[in-house]
Amino acid sequence: MRTILAFVALIAITHIAGAQISDADMEAKLIELAWKNNPLTRISEAEVDLARQEARVVGAEWSNLLGATGNLNEFNIKQFTNPDSNATGNTFFPRYNVFVRIPFSLFVETPRKKKVALAKINLADEKVNLTRMELKAKVQRLYSDYLRNRETWIIRQEILSKEKTNFERIEKDYLAKTISLESYTSGARVYNEHRIQELNAKSEYLKSKIGIEELIGMRLEDIK
């Protein structure tokens, strides 16, 4: 029982310490932390970056249409090794050739690729927005459950404390033989039922707390 009371005191202290922050402000803080620390954020942002990189590659494909070739032959070599040579073969065999290639697919394929690349960027951006909305909704649901379960557990703690006092009185009366065994057994059953209810409330509270901490990547106690 001392352990339970100590834990209740800890929750009360935490509640008082966090009283300066309203539930709405805490919820906004949790949403911010979920977006910052959740792996889904990094995945969705990486997909946007990848889509933009692909768009840049498509935009640079026009450079494949330009090129240069070299023509190495006997006359070029003689002119390079012996500038005073009277070799004139280079007139017929140029050393360098520059070309421009314009395939017929340029006017169809490239615009299509660019359109697909831009669509991928828009899709990736929409996925980021969707991820943000889903995280926000999930935080709101979990935080609502957390507040409800915390208050429920505090109430169950208060009821259990009263029932414990009542059962201690019943025990004393039974030992003094002022009440029957049936009354003692009935009192013990009621007290144990409240203990079970308190344990269930505590379990629900801790599960909701862990759910939020899993989403934001840190303990609630460490939020400043």
C-alpha positions as CSV (number, residue, x, y, z in Angstrom):
1,M,0.0,0.0,0.0
2,R,2.9,2.4,0.8
3,T,4.2,1.8,-2.8
4,I,0.8,2.7,-4.2
5,L,0.5,5.8,-2.1
6,A,4.0,6.9,-3.0
7,F,3.2,6.4,-6.7
8,V,0.0,8.5,-6.3
9,A,2.1,11.2,-4.6
10,L,4.5,11.1,-7.6
11,I,1.6,11.5,-10.0
12,A,0.2,14.4,-7.9
13,I,3.6,16.2,-7.9
14,T,3.9,15.7,-11.7
15,H,0.4,17.0,-12.1
16,I,1.1,20.1,-10.0
17,A,4.4,20.7,-11.8
18,G,2.8,20.5,-15.2
19,A,-0.2,22.6,-14.1
20,Q,1.5,25.6,-15.6
21,I,1.1,24.0,-19.0
22,S,-2.5,23.7,-20.2
23,D,-3.7,20.5,-21.7
24,A,-4.0,22.3,-25.1
25,D,-0.4,23.5,-24.9
26,M,0.8,20.0,-23.9
27,E,-1.0,18.5,-26.8
28,A,0.6,20.9,-29.2
29,K,4.0,20.1,-27.7
30,L,3.4,16.3,-28.1
31,I,2.3,16.8,-31.7
32,E,5.5,18.7,-32.4
33,L,7.7,16.1,-30.7
34,A,5.9,13.3,-32.6
35,W,6.7,15.0,-35.9
36,K,10.3,15.7,-34.9
37,N,11.2,12.3,-33.5
38,N,9.1,9.8,-35.3
39,P,10.8,7.7,-38.0
40,L,7.9,8.1,-40.3
41,T,8.8,11.8,-40.6
42,R,12.3,11.0,-41.8
43,I,11.0,8.4,-44.2
44,S,8.4,10.7,-45.8
45,E,10.9,13.6,-46.1
46,A,13.5,11.3,-47.6
47,E,10.9,10.3,-50.3
48,V,10.3,13.9,-51.1
49,D,14.1,14.5,-51.5
50,L,14.4,11.4,-53.7
51,A,11.6,12.6,-56.0
52,R,13.2,15.9,-56.4
53,Q,16.6,14.3,-57.2
54,E,14.8,12.2,-59.9
55,A,13.3,15.4,-61.3
56,R,16.7,16.9,-61.6
57,V,18.0,13.9,-63.4
58,V,15.2,14.2,-65.9
59,G,15.9,17.9,-66.3
60,A,19.5,17.2,-67.2
61,E,18.8,14.6,-69.9
62,W,19.0,17.2,-72.6
63,S,22.8,17.2,-72.1
64,N,22.8,13.7,-73.7
65,L,21.9,15.4,-77.0
66,L,25.2,17.2,-77.2
67,G,28.6,15.4,-77.7
68,A,32.0,15.5,-79.1
69,T,34.2,12.9,-80.7
70,G,37.9,12.7,-81.5
71,N,39.5,11.5,-84.7
72,L,43.0,10.1,-84.1
73,N,44.9,9.2,-87.3
74,E,48.3,9.3,-88.9
75,F,48.1,12.9,-90.0
76,N,46.9,14.2,-86.7
77,I,49.7,12.4,-84.9
78,K,52.3,13.9,-87.2
79,Q,51.0,17.4,-86.7
80,F,51.0,16.9,-82.9
81,T,54.5,15.4,-82.7
82,N,56.0,17.5,-85.5
83,P,54.3,20.9,-85.9
84,D,56.6,21.9,-88.8
85,S,55.3,18.9,-90.7
86,N,53.6,19.7,-94.0
87,A,51.0,17.0,-93.4
88,T,47.7,18.1,-94.8
89,G,45.6,15.0,-94.1
90,N,43.8,16.8,-91.2
91,T,41.9,18.7,-93.8
92,F,40.1,15.5,-94.7
93,F,40.3,13.9,-91.3
94,P,39.4,16.5,-88.7
95,R,40.8,16.0,-85.2
96,Y,37.5,16.9,-83.4
97,N,33.9,16.4,-84.3
98,V,31.0,18.1,-82.4
99,F,27.5,16.8,-82.9
100,V,24.0,17.5,-81.8
101,R,21.6,14.6,-81.7
102,I,17.8,15.4,-81.8
103,P,15.9,12.1,-81.5
104,F,12.2,12.2,-82.4
105,S,11.3,11.0,-78.9
106,L,12.7,14.2,-77.5
107,F,9.4,16.0,-78.1
108,V,7.3,13.2,-76.5
109,E,9.4,11.2,-74.1
110,T,11.2,14.0,-72.2
111,P,8.0,16.0,-71.4
112,R,6.4,12.8,-70.3
113,K,9.3,12.0,-68.0
114,K,9.3,15.5,-66.6
115,K,5.5,15.3,-66.0
116,V,6.0,12.0,-64.1
117,A,8.8,13.4,-62.1
118,L,6.8,16.4,-61.0
119,A,3.8,14.1,-60.2
120,K,6.1,12.0,-57.9
121,I,7.2,15.2,-56.1
122,N,3.6,16.2,-55.6
123,L,2.7,12.7,-54.4
124,A,5.7,12.7,-52.0
125,D,4.6,16.1,-50.6
126,E,1.0,14.8,-50.2
127,K,2.4,11.8,-48.3
128,V,4.3,14.1,-46.0
129,N,1.1,16.1,-45.3
130,L,-0.8,12.8,-44.8
131,T,1.8,11.6,-42.3
132,R,1.6,14.8,-40.4
133,M,-2.2,14.6,-40.2
134,E,-2.1,11.0,-39.1
135,L,0.5,11.7,-36.4
136,K,-1.5,14.6,-35.2
137,A,-4.7,12.6,-34.9
138,K,-2.9,9.7,-33.2
139,V,-1.3,12.1,-30.7
140,Q,-4.7,13.7,-30.0
141,R,-6.4,10.3,-29.4
142,L,-3.6,8.9,-27.2
143,Y,-3.4,12.1,-25.2
144,S,-7.2,12.1,-24.7
145,D,-7.0,8.5,-23.5
146,Y,-4.0,9.4,-21.3
147,L,-5.9,12.2,-19.5
148,R,-8.9,10.1,-19.0
149,N,-7.0,7.1,-17.7
150,R,-4.9,9.3,-15.4
151,E,-8.0,10.8,-13.8
152,T,-9.6,7.4,-13.6
153,W,-6.6,6.0,-11.8
154,I,-6.5,8.9,-9.3
155,I,-10.2,8.4,-8.5
156,R,-9.6,4.6,-8.1
157,Q,-6.7,5.4,-5.7
158,E,-8.9,7.6,-3.6
159,I,-11.7,5.0,-3.5
160,L,-9.2,2.3,-2.6
161,S,-7.8,4.3,0.2
162,K,-11.2,4.8,1.7
163,E,-12.1,1.1,1.3
164,K,-8.8,0.1,2.9
165,T,-9.7,2.2,6.0
166,N,-13.1,0.7,6.0
167,F,-11.8,-2.8,5.8
168,E,-9.3,-2.2,8.6
169,R,-12.2,-1.2,10.8
170,I,-14.0,-4.4,9.7
171,E,-11.0,-6.5,10.6
172,K,-10.7,-4.9,14.0
173,D,-14.4,-5.5,14.7
174,Y,-14.1,-9.1,13.6
175,L,-11.1,-9.7,15.8
176,A,-13.2,-8.1,18.6
177,K,-16.0,-10.6,17.7
178,T,-18.5,-7.7,17.2
179,I,-19.3,-8.8,13.7
180,S,-19.9,-12.1,12.0
181,L,-17.6,-14.0,9.7
182,E,-20.1,-13.3,6.9
183,S,-19.8,-9.6,7.4
184,Y,-16.0,-9.9,7.5
185,T,-15.9,-12.0,4.3
186,S,-18.2,-9.6,2.5
187,G,-16.0,-6.6,3.5
188,A,-12.9,-8.4,2.3
189,R,-14.6,-9.2,-1.0
190,V,-15.5,-5.6,-1.6
191,Y,-12.0,-4.4,-0.6
192,N,-10.4,-6.9,-3.0
193,E,-12.7,-5.9,-5.9
194,H,-11.6,-2.3,-5.4
195,R,-7.9,-3.4,-5.4
196,I,-8.5,-5.1,-8.7
197,Q,-10.2,-2.1,-10.1
198,E,-7.3,0.1,-9.0
199,L,-4.8,-2.2,-10.6
200,N,-6.7,-2.2,-13.9
201,A,-6.9,1.6,-13.9
202,K,-3.2,1.8,-13.2
203,S,-2.5,-0.6,-16.1
204,E,-4.6,1.4,-18.5
205,Y,-2.9,4.6,-17.4
206,L,0.6,3.2,-17.9
207,K,-0.4,1.8,-21.3
208,S,-1.6,5.1,-22.5
209,K,1.5,6.8,-21.2
210,I,3.8,4.3,-22.9
211,G,1.8,4.8,-26.1
212,I,2.5,8.5,-26.1
213,E,6.2,8.0,-25.2
214,E,6.6,5.5,-28.0
215,L,5.2,8.1,-30.5
216,I,7.2,11.1,-29.3
217,G,10.5,9.1,-28.7
218,M,11.0,10.3,-25.1
219,R,9.5,10.1,-21.6
220,L,6.7,12.5,-20.6
221,E,8.6,13.4,-17.5
222,D,11.5,14.7,-19.7
223,I,9.3,17.2,-21.6
224,K,10.3,20.8,-20.7
